[in-house]
Structure formats: structure tokens, C-alpha cells
């Protein structure tokens, strides 16, 4: 992730949950909160309800890669937390990418395509 870093501390996650705005689709829930930094911070949460550790890590890698490849489309200065739902258990990469962009669009955190 060129323009972003990971959101790691539990207190940062809690702050985004408490103060951020959330939208959801079939596979994921996305919380967004402005962080007053020059870069984004991405946090990914996959519960044990979704599956065993292999499945959870697979979903985490899919989400991280989908975000990384579409990173330039997102505005800067945001804390983003993506929570996987149980239905994300058998999700493909392309569905993951579409779902992440869909949530970004709902939050209005994607840059306008008119600039390019």
C-alpha cells in the first residue's frame, strides 16, 4: 500500500467504530472517519464466525489487495475499517474489489473521474 498504512491498535478501531460513519453491502461493512493525516489508514476485521484462520486470512489478503490496487481512487486523510460478514466466506477477488469500490462510492470517498 503506497499511500496508506495499516490501522493496528484496538483504540484506533474503537475510535472509528464510535465516531465514524458506516455503510454495508452483502459482503462487508465499511466504517470511515477523517484522521487529519496526509495518508489513509486501513483496518480489516474478520470474525471467527466467518471461518477458521485459513479462511479469515484469505479474506484479509483479498481485501488488502483489492484496496491496494484501487488505492489511488480513494481520497486521502481517512481511517477506513472494513469488517467481513459471514457471506464473505466464499467471495472471489473480483467480487471483493467490486464490493470495496461500491462501499467507497456509498461513502463518497472516491475521487472524481472527471479529473483524469
Protein Blocks (a to p, Z undefined) as FASTA:
>chain_A
ZZbccdfbfklmmmmmmmmccdddfkbccddddehiabdcddddddfklmcfklmmmmmm
mmmmmmmmmmmmpcehiacdddddfklmmccfklmmmmmmmmmmmnopaccfklZZ
